[in-house]
Structure formats: C-alpha cells, structure tokens
Amino acid sequence: MKSVLLTGATGQLGRELSQLDWGPDLQLLTPSRSELDLLSEPSVATAFDRPDLVAVINAAAYTGVDQAEDEAEAAHAVNAGGAAFLAAESGRRGLPLIQLSTDYVFSGNKSELYLEDDRPDPINVYGVSKLDGEIAVRSGNPRSVVLRTAWLFSAYRQNFVKTMRRLAKERSEVSVVSDQVGCPTAAADVAAVVQAILVSHLNDLKAPVGIYHFVNEGQASWCELATAVLVNSGCVVKPILSSAYPTRARRPVDSRLSTAKITRDFGIQPRPWRQALGEVTDSLRNLERRVGEGA
C-alpha cells in the first residue's frame, strides 16, 4: 500500500478528497494539526519519515481573507511558510507535490480570463501569502503542480452557498454584491482534478508540472450565484455595489480563470458551475431532510 499525505483534510477540499475512491493501492494520510504542525519544520520532516509515502497534497490554508489583514504574520506562516516546508521535504525525496492556490493572486483588473503566465498582482494580504506559497513550492520542488481555483462551494464547512441558504431561512431579502465576477467551483470537482493530476504523476515521471487553473465552466457575480442558490426559495436577492458592502480586505473585481491549459495538458474539461451547484444543493436538501427526520 502506498500513501499520499494530505494536509487540510477537514476543509472543503480535504473532505471531498477523503470521499474519493483511491483504489486498492493508494491511501490518504490525514494527520491532525497536533500530529502535523505546518509551522514546525521538524514536525513536517517527521511526517515524511515513512517509506510508503509517494506524494503530497497541500490543501491546508489560512483562509480568513479579512482577518489576514490584521493577522498577516499568521497568514504567511501557514500559506507560505508551511508550503515551503512541504516543498523542501517532498523535493528532497523526489515526491510530487500538489499545492492548492487561489484566484486572489490576481488584482482583478484584467477584464479578461486570467492565464497561468499572467503576472500576479494580489491586492490583499491573503493573496500575497498564497502567492508567496506558490513561489516557495515552485522553487522548492521541481515535481510540483500549483493548482489555482476559486469561489469554492460544497456541502461541507462554511461557504457562500451554505451561507445564502441559511440567510434565506432567516430573511425575506438578502443584499449581495453584483460588481465582482468570478468562477463558482465545486470542491468535489477540484478534488477529482487533484486526484487525476496526482495519479498521472505517479504513473509518469515526465507528467506536466507548473501552474494550472481549474474552475467550473462559466462565470457569475456573487449576486448571480446567490440568485441561482435561492431560486424558488421565496427570498429576494437584491444587487448592491461593493462600495455599499465594505470589507476589511479588498477583493478582485474580475478574477475569472482560463482552464485552457489544464484541458490541453491533462485532458480535463470543466463542467458548468450550475450543474455542479445543482448536485451540491441536492446534497444539502437531503442532509436537511435527514436532520429534520431525526436521522
């Protein structure tokens, strides 16, 4: 049995990765924070001290975008420092590493789909910390893949889709920003892509490396996404401008990502975000029904 080290196993993506079928020859190692401290180089080194380890997925992250403005050191410690430790250890052993990153490494001022080789220009601390993590990974491990994604939603943890569904039960109207555009993406779809890339690297030492984008097909504003989530709910979605909803951290106005490169190199074709959203909302309805029935 071969093992794949997964950090961030309790997050949206980590939960989806844990749900996948990894076959009879692969198993995920999902250490807790007490078992693997990404802020400790010795702790990271200890996690690699096993002969069955063949690859690493770093899905751990400091994701508090607004909080990061006041906790820059903490954000960088996890998103850049932890990534650097993982890259150094995996690179030393020649193991492939998949690093999850974000559309927030871009400013959002392009007004066209962002390509992988566009110059990053983050406008908040979170984006800077994730970009620093990308740089550390690419310089520390030549067999690394940085996978940028965006606007994740799932049936797990807190995310925009679950928040909208909760608010719709409490209010008759919600106000949602309409002048920020991106690519809503199901965490389950990202997990499947991570698995596909990892397996390709385990089967082929010359599998493509570098930076890739993956998001679901299509685009939406936060307001449009909320409208799709709350269709037939009876809750009215009111569009507002970002200026009417100030946040501690600035957000990119247009952070849409191109997926042409990952399709070309790995044959991965994203499905429409509305289709993926339908599956997640069905899962949430089923979960709510079981809870209501006391299951």
C-alpha positions in Angstrom: 0.0 0.0 0.0 1.3 3.4 -1.0 0.4 6.6 0.9 -0.4 10.2 -0.1 0.0 12.8 2.6 -3.0 15.2 2.7 -2.9 18.4 4.7 -6.1 20.4 5.4 -8.2 17.2 5.5 -11.0 18.9 7.4 -11.6 21.7 4.9 -14.0 21.7 2.0 -11.5 20.3 -0.5 -10.0 17.9 2.1 -13.3 16.5 2.9 -14.1 15.9 -0.8 -10.6 14.3 -1.4 -11.3 12.0 1.5 -14.6 10.9 -0.1 -12.9 9.8 -3.3 -12.1 6.2 -4.2 -8.3 5.9 -4.2 -8.3 2.3 -5.3 -6.6 -0.7 -3.6 -3.1 0.6 -3.8 -3.3 4.1 -2.5 -4.4 5.5 0.8 -4.7 9.1 2.1 -2.8 10.0 5.3 -4.8 12.8 7.0 -2.9 13.8 10.1 -4.5 16.3 12.5 -2.9 19.6 13.4 -1.5 18.1 16.6 0.1 15.3 14.5 1.5 17.6 11.8 2.3 21.2 12.6 2.9 23.0 9.4 4.5 25.8 11.3 7.2 23.4 12.6 9.9 22.3 10.2 10.8 19.3 12.4 7.2 18.2 12.6 6.9 18.3 8.8 10.1 16.4 8.4 8.8 13.7 10.8 5.6 13.3 8.7 7.8 12.4 5.7 9.8 9.8 7.6 8.0 6.8 6.2 8.9 4.6 3.2 5.4 4.2 1.8 4.9 7.9 1.1 4.7 8.7 -2.6 3.1 12.1 -3.0 1.8 15.1 -1.1 -1.4 17.3 -1.4 -1.3 20.6 0.4 -4.9 21.7 0.9 -4.2 23.4 4.2 -4.5 27.2 4.3 -5.2 30.2 6.3 -8.4 31.3 4.5 -9.7 34.3 6.6 -9.4 36.9 3.8 -10.5 39.8 6.0 -8.8 38.5 9.2 -5.5 38.2 7.3 -5.3 42.0 7.0 -4.8 42.1 10.8 -3.0 38.8 11.1 -0.5 38.9 8.2 2.2 37.0 10.1 -0.2 34.1 10.8 -1.4 34.0 7.2 2.1 33.9 5.8 3.2 31.3 8.4 0.6 28.8 7.1 0.2 29.8 3.4 3.9 30.5 2.6 5.9 29.0 5.5 4.1 25.7 5.7 4.1 25.4 1.9 7.8 26.0 1.9 8.5 23.2 4.5 6.4 20.7 2.5 8.1 21.7 -0.8 11.6 21.3 0.7 10.8 17.9 2.2 9.0 16.5 -0.8 11.6 18.0 -3.2 14.4 16.4 -1.2 12.7 13.0 -1.7 11.6 13.5 -5.3 7.9 13.2 -4.4 5.3 15.1 -6.4 3.5 17.9 -4.6 0.2 19.4 -5.5 -0.3 22.9 -3.9 -3.7 24.5 -3.9 -3.8 28.2 -4.6 -6.3 30.9 -5.5 -7.6 33.4 -8.0 -6.8 36.1 -5.3 -3.2 36.1 -6.5 -4.5 38.4 -9.2 -5.7 42.0 -8.9 -8.8 41.5 -11.0 -8.1 44.4 -13.3 -7.5 42.5 -16.5 -11.2 42.2 -17.6 -10.3 39.0 -19.5 -9.7 35.4 -18.3 -6.5 35.1 -16.4 -3.9 32.8 -17.9 -1.3 30.9 -15.8 1.5 33.1 -17.0 -0.2 36.4 -16.3 1.7 38.5 -13.8 0.3 38.0 -10.3 -0.6 41.2 -8.5 -2.5 40.5 -5.3 -4.4 43.3 -3.6 -4.8 41.8 -0.1 -2.7 40.1 2.5 -4.3 36.7 1.8 -3.4 36.9 -1.9 0.1 37.9 -1.1 0.5 35.0 1.3 -0.8 32.5 -1.2 1.5 33.9 -4.0 4.5 33.5 -1.7 3.4 29.9 -1.1 3.3 29.3 -4.8 6.8 30.7 -5.2 8.1 28.6 -2.4 6.6 25.4 -3.8 7.8 26.0 -7.4 11.4 26.8 -6.2 11.5 24.0 -3.6 10.2 21.1 -5.6 10.6 20.6 -9.4 7.9 18.0 -9.4 5.2 20.4 -8.1 1.9 21.5 -9.5 0.3 24.6 -8.3 -3.5 24.4 -8.9 -5.3 27.7 -8.7 -9.1 27.6 -8.1 -11.8 30.0 -7.0 -15.1 30.5 -5.2 -15.3 27.0 -3.8 -18.6 25.6 -2.6 -19.6 22.2 -1.2 -21.9 20.6 1.4 -19.0 20.9 3.9 -17.8 23.6 6.2 -18.8 27.3 5.7 -19.0 28.7 2.2 -21.1 31.2 0.2 -23.7 28.7 -0.9 -24.4 27.4 2.6 -24.5 31.0 3.9 -27.1 32.1 1.4 -29.3 29.1 2.2 -29.1 29.9 5.9 -29.9 33.5 5.3 -32.9 32.7 3.2 -34.4 30.9 6.2 -34.0 34.0 8.3 -34.8 36.8 5.9 -37.2 37.6 3.1 -34.5 39.6 1.3 -30.7 39.5 1.0 -28.3 42.1 -0.5 -25.4 40.7 -2.4 -22.5 42.3 -4.3 -23.1 42.4 -8.0 -19.9 44.0 -9.3 -17.4 41.3 -8.5 -17.2 38.5 -11.1 -15.5 35.1 -10.8 -15.9 31.4 -11.5 -18.0 29.4 -8.9 -16.5 26.0 -8.5 -17.5 22.8 -6.7 -14.9 21.5 -4.3 -15.8 18.0 -5.4 -14.7 18.8 -9.0 -11.4 20.3 -7.7 -10.8 17.1 -5.7 -11.3 14.9 -8.8 -8.8 17.1 -10.7 -6.3 16.9 -7.9 -6.6 13.1 -7.9 -6.2 12.9 -11.7 -3.1 15.0 -11.7 -1.6 13.1 -8.8 -2.2 9.7 -10.4 -0.7 11.0 -13.7 2.5 11.9 -11.8 2.7 8.6 -10.0 2.4 6.8 -13.4 4.7 9.1 -15.4 7.8 10.9 -14.1 7.6 13.3 -17.0 4.0 14.4 -16.3 3.4 18.1 -16.7 4.4 20.4 -13.8 4.0 24.1 -13.1 0.9 26.3 -12.6 -2.6 25.3 -13.7 -6.0 26.8 -13.3 -9.2 24.8 -12.6 -12.6 26.2 -12.1 -16.1 25.2 -13.3 -17.2 26.4 -16.7 -18.9 29.8 -16.8 -18.9 32.9 -14.7 -21.1 34.8 -12.3 -21.2 37.7 -9.9 -21.8 37.0 -6.2 -25.4 38.3 -6.8 -25.9 35.9 -9.7 -24.6 33.0 -7.7 -26.9 33.9 -4.8 -29.9 34.1 -7.2 -29.1 30.6 -8.5 -28.8 29.2 -5.0 -32.0 30.8 -3.8 -34.2 30.1 -6.8 -37.7 29.2 -5.7 -36.8 29.9 -2.1 -39.1 32.9 -1.8 -36.1 35.1 -0.7 -35.4 38.1 -2.9 -31.8 38.8 -3.9 -31.1 42.5 -4.1 -28.0 43.5 -6.1 -25.6 46.1 -4.4 -22.3 47.6 -5.3 -19.1 46.6 -3.4 -19.0 50.2 -2.1 -22.2 49.5 -0.2 -20.7 46.5 1.5 -17.1 47.5 2.6 -14.9 44.7 3.8 -11.5 44.8 5.6 -9.7 43.3 2.6 -10.1 44.4 -1.0 -11.4 41.8 -3.4 -10.6 41.4 -7.1 -13.3 42.8 -9.3 -12.9 40.2 -12.1 -10.9 37.1 -11.2 -12.1 34.7 -13.9 -9.5 32.0 -14.7 -8.9 30.3 -18.0 -8.8 26.5 -17.9 -7.4 26.0 -21.5 -4.0 24.9 -20.3 -5.3 22.1 -18.0 -7.5 20.9 -20.8 -4.6 20.8 -23.2 -2.1 19.1 -20.9 -4.3 16.8 -18.8 -7.5 16.4 -20.9 -9.5 17.8 -18.1 -12.7 19.6 -19.2 -14.6 21.5 -16.6 -18.4 21.2 -16.3 -20.8 24.1 -15.9 -20.9 25.6 -12.4 -24.7 25.5 -12.5 -24.7 21.7 -12.9 -22.2 21.3 -10.1 -24.3 23.7 -7.9 -27.4 21.5 -8.5 -25.6 18.5 -7.1 -24.5 20.3 -4.0 -27.9 21.8 -3.3 -29.5 18.4 -3.7 -27.0 17.0 -1.2 -27.8 19.8 1.2 -31.5 19.3 0.8 -31.1 15.6 1.5 -29.0 16.3 4.6 -31.5 18.9 5.9 -34.3 16.4 5.4 -32.5 13.6 7.3 -31.8 16.1 10.1 -35.4 17.1 10.2 -36.5 13.5 10.4 -34.0 12.9 13.2 -31.8 10.5 11.3 
